[in-house]
Amino acid sequence: MSEYRGIWVYSENKELMLELLGKGSELAGKLNTQLTVPVLGHEAREHAKELAGYGAQKIVIVDSPQLREFQVEPYLSVLTQLTQQHKPELFLIGSTRRGKELAARLAARLNVGCIPDCQELDVDDQGRLLARRIVYGGNAIVTQVFRIKPQIVTIPRRRFEKAEYTETSKGEITAAENLQVEPSKTEIVEVKPIEVAETKIEEARMVVGGGRGLDKKEDFKILDELAQILGGQVGYTRPLAEDRKWFTEWVGLSGHTISPELYIACGISGVIQHVAGIRDSKIVVAINKDPEAPIMEMADYIVIGDLYEIVPALSAALRKLLAST
């Protein structure tokens, strides 16, 4: 397998790409190999120049009108051909919805393995990649190694430090040649933007979560107020979204996995799938009437009482504190 050499990183999400570049550069140093970034799109050279100062030794541009909008078949065909031509030993792909789909299909086309949602990556004394991820609903962490190359892994947001821009780091920019862009099996007829929060909940620094301890959907206004004071967002548990049909998205293993600096769990019992989605939070505060609720086992701070009294009081205290500063 000595023919496989180098580390490649790819994500359509700029912030995640910088995180992959940071980790990719670290691994490339340990393996004494080159870090490469493929840039796919239409009129993509400017984006390539922007990435040139973030540690990649080489940037490969694939510019085609067929890549103007993301469609999985054209992007997959290009990444497959690039991987077959250049034979990287490791390919890090951002764990976005698009990235997960690309990684899984790329692994299937190359007949190799794919490890999804890696929480940690390292190299052992033998130069083997050690990939760690959460399993069994958050009850365990498994360490996996690949038997064949290329090794394909997907990485969620906010797992690694972003690469820093340096004037001295100017990667070589080249254009890929002799690639056949596979046409898409679907056609984009119209694109309509949907209403979304200003910040995605995965990117929020502060999150106030609400669970079955809230009696009515309208009662979330007290959580909205607290989140607004903190400059954060409100999150929901799966029972509120799936069972009560109050919301369409939720925080948890089967929903959004978050890693805020502060997570305030209000009226949340803390079942395994929810805890797995918040386990990377820096500080967890649990507000609950039940002192035996499972969430208490992982909370850094515990407030036992009625959230209908505690949350408004906390909002009032924070508002007063901010007014005095």
C-alpha positions as CSV (number, residue, x, y, z in Angstrom):
1,M,0.0,0.0,0.0
2,S,3.1,2.3,-0.2
3,E,1.6,3.7,-3.4
4,Y,-0.9,5.6,-1.3
5,R,0.6,8.9,-0.1
6,G,-0.7,12.2,1.2
7,I,-3.7,13.6,3.0
8,W,-6.7,15.3,1.3
9,V,-9.4,17.4,2.9
10,Y,-12.7,18.5,1.5
11,S,-15.8,20.4,2.7
12,E,-18.2,22.8,1.0
13,N,-18.5,24.5,4.4
14,K,-15.8,27.1,4.8
15,E,-15.5,27.0,8.6
16,L,-15.4,23.3,8.6
17,M,-12.8,23.3,5.9
18,L,-10.5,25.4,8.0
19,E,-11.0,22.9,10.9
20,L,-10.1,20.0,8.6
21,L,-7.0,21.9,7.3
22,G,-5.9,22.4,10.9
23,K,-6.2,18.7,11.7
24,G,-5.0,17.6,8.3
25,S,-1.8,19.7,8.7
26,E,-1.1,18.1,12.1
27,L,-1.6,14.6,10.7
28,A,0.5,15.4,7.6
29,G,3.3,16.5,9.9
30,K,3.2,13.2,11.8
31,L,3.1,11.1,8.7
32,N,5.7,13.3,6.9
33,T,3.4,13.7,3.9
34,Q,1.7,16.4,1.8
35,L,-1.7,18.1,2.5
36,T,-3.9,18.7,-0.5
37,V,-7.2,20.4,-1.0
38,P,-9.5,19.8,-3.9
39,V,-11.7,22.9,-4.8
40,L,-14.8,22.1,-6.9
41,G,-17.1,24.6,-8.4
42,H,-17.6,27.1,-11.2
43,E,-15.1,30.1,-11.3
44,A,-13.5,28.5,-8.3
45,R,-10.0,30.0,-8.6
46,E,-10.7,32.9,-6.2
47,H,-11.8,30.4,-3.5
48,A,-8.6,28.5,-4.1
49,K,-6.5,31.6,-3.6
50,E,-8.4,32.3,-0.3
51,L,-7.5,28.8,1.0
52,A,-3.8,29.0,-0.1
53,G,-2.6,30.6,3.1
54,Y,-4.1,28.0,5.4
55,G,-1.4,25.3,5.4
56,A,-2.2,23.1,2.3
57,Q,0.9,22.4,0.2
58,K,-1.3,21.8,-2.9
59,I,-4.7,23.0,-4.1
60,V,-6.3,21.2,-7.0
61,I,-9.0,23.1,-8.9
62,V,-11.8,21.5,-10.8
63,D,-13.7,24.2,-12.6
64,S,-16.9,23.3,-14.5
65,P,-20.3,24.9,-15.2
66,Q,-21.7,21.5,-14.1
67,L,-20.3,22.1,-10.7
68,R,-22.0,25.5,-10.2
69,E,-24.7,24.0,-7.9
70,F,-24.1,21.0,-5.7
71,Q,-25.5,17.8,-7.2
72,V,-24.1,14.5,-5.9
73,E,-23.4,12.7,-9.2
74,P,-21.1,15.4,-10.8
75,Y,-19.2,16.0,-7.5
76,L,-18.9,12.3,-6.7
77,S,-17.5,11.6,-10.2
78,V,-14.9,14.3,-9.8
79,L,-13.7,13.2,-6.4
80,T,-13.6,9.6,-7.5
81,Q,-11.3,10.3,-10.4
82,L,-9.1,12.6,-8.3
83,T,-8.7,9.9,-5.7
84,Q,-7.9,7.3,-8.2
85,Q,-5.4,9.5,-9.9
86,H,-3.6,10.9,-6.9
87,K,-4.1,8.0,-4.4
88,P,-4.2,9.8,-1.1
89,E,-3.8,7.5,1.9
90,L,-6.3,9.6,3.9
91,F,-9.3,11.6,2.9
92,L,-11.0,13.8,5.5
93,I,-14.5,15.0,4.5
94,G,-16.6,17.4,6.4
95,S,-19.6,15.7,8.1
96,T,-22.3,17.9,6.6
97,R,-25.4,16.5,4.9
98,R,-23.6,16.8,1.6
99,G,-20.3,15.6,2.9
100,K,-21.8,12.5,4.5
101,E,-23.5,11.5,1.2
102,L,-20.3,12.1,-0.8
103,A,-18.1,10.2,1.6
104,A,-20.3,7.1,1.7
105,R,-20.7,7.0,-2.0
106,L,-17.0,7.6,-2.6
107,A,-16.1,4.7,-0.3
108,A,-18.6,2.5,-2.1
109,R,-17.2,3.4,-5.6
110,L,-13.6,2.7,-4.4
111,N,-14.6,-0.4,-2.5
112,V,-13.0,0.8,0.7
113,G,-14.2,1.6,4.3
114,C,-15.7,4.9,5.6
115,I,-15.7,5.9,9.3
116,P,-18.4,8.5,9.9
117,D,-18.5,11.3,12.5
118,C,-15.0,10.8,14.0
119,Q,-14.5,12.6,17.3
120,E,-10.7,12.1,17.4
121,L,-8.0,11.2,15.0
122,D,-4.4,10.3,15.7
123,V,-1.5,8.2,14.4
124,D,0.1,5.3,16.4
125,D,3.7,4.3,16.4
126,Q,3.2,2.1,13.4
127,G,1.8,5.0,11.3
128,R,-1.7,3.7,11.5
129,L,-4.6,6.1,11.6
130,L,-6.7,5.7,14.8
131,A,-10.2,7.0,14.4
132,R,-12.5,7.3,17.5
133,R,-16.2,7.8,17.4
134,I,-19.2,7.5,19.6
135,V,-21.3,4.4,19.5
136,Y,-24.2,2.7,21.4
137,G,-26.2,6.0,21.8
138,G,-23.3,7.7,23.5
139,N,-22.5,4.9,25.9
140,A,-19.1,4.1,24.5
141,I,-16.3,5.3,22.3
142,V,-14.8,2.9,19.7
143,T,-11.3,3.1,18.2
144,Q,-11.2,1.9,14.6
145,V,-8.4,1.3,12.1
146,F,-8.5,0.7,8.4
147,R,-7.3,-2.4,6.7
148,I,-7.0,-0.9,3.2
149,K,-6.5,2.5,1.6
150,P,-7.6,5.2,0.9
151,Q,-9.0,5.8,4.3
152,I,-12.1,7.9,4.3
153,V,-13.5,9.6,7.4
154,T,-16.1,12.3,8.0
155,I,-15.5,15.0,10.7
156,P,-18.3,17.0,12.4
157,R,-18.1,20.7,13.2
158,R,-16.1,22.1,16.1
159,R,-13.9,19.0,16.7
160,F,-10.6,20.5,15.9
161,E,-8.9,23.9,15.9
162,K,-9.1,26.0,12.7
163,A,-6.0,26.4,10.6
164,E,-4.5,29.9,11.0
165,Y,-3.7,32.1,8.0
166,T,-0.1,32.9,7.4
167,E,1.5,35.0,4.7
168,T,4.3,32.5,4.3
169,S,2.0,29.6,3.7
170,K,1.2,29.7,0.0
171,G,0.1,26.4,-1.4
172,E,0.7,25.5,-5.0
173,I,-2.5,25.9,-7.1
174,T,-3.0,23.6,-10.1
175,A,-5.9,22.8,-12.4
176,A,-7.0,19.2,-12.7
177,E,-6.9,17.8,-16.2
178,N,-8.6,15.0,-18.1
179,L,-11.6,14.7,-15.8
180,Q,-15.0,13.6,-17.0
181,V,-17.8,15.3,-15.1
182,E,-20.7,12.8,-14.8
183,P,-24.0,14.5,-15.5
184,S,-26.6,14.6,-12.8
185,K,-29.6,12.4,-12.9
186,T,-31.8,15.3,-11.7
187,E,-32.3,18.9,-12.7
188,I,-32.5,21.9,-10.5
189,V,-35.6,23.7,-11.6
190,E,-35.8,26.4,-8.9
191,V,-34.1,27.3,-5.6
192,K,-36.2,28.8,-2.9
193,P,-34.5,30.0,0.3
194,I,-36.1,28.8,3.6
195,E,-36.3,30.7,6.8
196,V,-33.5,29.7,9.1
197,A,-32.0,31.0,12.3
198,E,-29.2,33.6,11.9
199,T,-26.8,31.1,13.4
200,K,-27.1,27.3,13.0
201,I,-27.5,25.6,16.3
202,E,-24.3,23.6,15.7
203,E,-22.5,26.9,15.6
204,A,-24.2,28.6,18.6
205,R,-21.9,29.4,21.6
206,M,-24.9,29.3,24.0
207,V,-27.9,27.0,23.8
208,V,-30.9,26.8,26.0
209,G,-32.7,23.5,25.7
210,G,-36.3,22.7,26.5
211,G,-37.8,19.3,27.2
212,R,-41.0,17.7,28.4
213,G,-40.9,19.8,31.5
214,L,-42.6,22.6,29.5
215,D,-46.4,22.2,29.5
216,K,-47.2,24.2,26.4
217,K,-45.4,25.2,23.2
218,E,-46.2,28.9,24.1
219,D,-44.1,28.5,27.3
220,F,-40.9,28.4,25.2
221,K,-41.0,32.2,25.3
222,I,-39.3,32.1,28.7
223,L,-36.5,30.1,27.1
224,D,-36.4,32.4,24.1
225,E,-35.9,35.3,26.4
226,L,-33.0,33.6,28.3
227,A,-31.3,32.6,25.0
228,Q,-31.7,36.2,23.7
229,I,-30.0,37.6,26.8
230,L,-27.1,35.1,26.5
231,G,-26.8,35.7,22.7
232,G,-27.6,32.1,22.0
233,Q,-30.3,29.8,20.6
234,V,-33.1,27.6,21.8
235,G,-32.9,23.8,21.2
236,Y,-35.6,21.2,21.6
237,T,-35.7,17.5,22.5
238,R,-36.9,14.7,20.3
239,P,-40.2,14.0,22.2
240,L,-41.3,17.6,21.6
241,A,-40.6,17.3,17.9
242,E,-41.6,13.7,17.2
243,D,-44.3,13.0,19.8
244,R,-45.9,16.4,20.4
245,K,-45.2,17.7,16.9
246,W,-44.3,21.1,18.2
247,F,-41.1,21.5,16.2
248,T,-39.4,19.9,13.2
249,E,-35.8,19.6,14.5
250,W,-34.2,18.6,17.7
251,V,-30.9,18.2,19.6
252,G,-29.7,14.6,20.0
253,L,-28.0,11.7,18.4
254,S,-30.6,11.4,15.7
255,G,-30.9,15.2,15.2
256,H,-28.4,18.0,15.7
257,T,-25.2,17.3,17.6
258,I,-23.9,20.4,19.3
259,S,-20.9,21.6,21.3
260,P,-21.6,25.0,22.8
261,E,-19.7,26.7,25.5
262,L,-22.8,26.7,27.7
263,Y,-25.8,24.4,27.5
264,I,-28.7,25.0,29.8
265,A,-31.1,22.0,30.0
266,C,-34.6,23.1,31.2
267,G,-37.0,20.3,32.1
268,I,-35.0,17.7,30.2
269,S,-34.7,14.2,31.7
270,G,-31.5,13.3,29.8
271,V,-32.2,10.1,27.8
272,I,-29.2,8.6,26.1
273,Q,-29.9,9.9,22.6
274,H,-30.2,13.5,23.9
275,V,-27.1,13.3,26.1
276,A,-25.1,11.9,23.1
277,G,-26.0,15.1,21.2
278,I,-24.8,17.5,23.9
279,R,-21.8,15.6,25.4
280,D,-19.3,17.9,23.8
281,S,-20.8,21.0,25.5
282,K,-18.1,22.8,27.6
283,I,-20.5,23.5,30.5
284,V,-23.9,21.9,31.2
285,V,-26.4,23.4,33.6
286,A,-29.5,21.2,34.4
287,I,-32.7,22.8,35.7
288,N,-35.2,20.1,36.8
289,K,-37.6,19.3,39.5
290,D,-36.4,15.7,39.6
291,P,-33.1,15.3,41.4
292,E,-32.8,11.8,40.0
293,A,-33.1,12.8,36.4
294,P,-30.3,11.2,34.3
295,I,-29.2,14.6,33.1
296,M,-27.9,15.3,36.6
297,E,-25.1,12.7,36.1
298,M,-23.4,14.7,33.4
299,A,-24.3,18.3,34.5
300,D,-21.6,20.6,35.8
301,Y,-24.2,22.7,37.7
302,I,-27.5,21.4,39.0
303,V,-30.5,23.6,39.9
304,I,-33.4,21.6,41.4
305,G,-36.7,23.3,41.2
306,D,-39.5,24.6,38.9
307,L,-38.2,25.9,35.6
308,Y,-41.2,28.2,35.4
309,E,-39.8,30.0,38.5
310,I,-36.0,29.5,38.0
311,V,-35.7,30.5,34.3
312,P,-37.5,33.9,34.6
313,A,-35.5,34.6,37.7
314,L,-32.2,33.8,36.0
315,S,-33.2,36.0,33.0
316,A,-34.0,38.9,35.4
317,A,-30.7,38.5,37.3
318,L,-28.7,38.4,34.0
319,R,-30.5,41.4,32.7
320,K,-29.7,43.3,35.9
321,L,-26.1,42.3,35.8
322,L,-25.7,43.4,32.2
323,A,-27.4,46.7,32.9
324,S,-24.8,47.4,35.7
325,T,-21.8,46.7,33.5
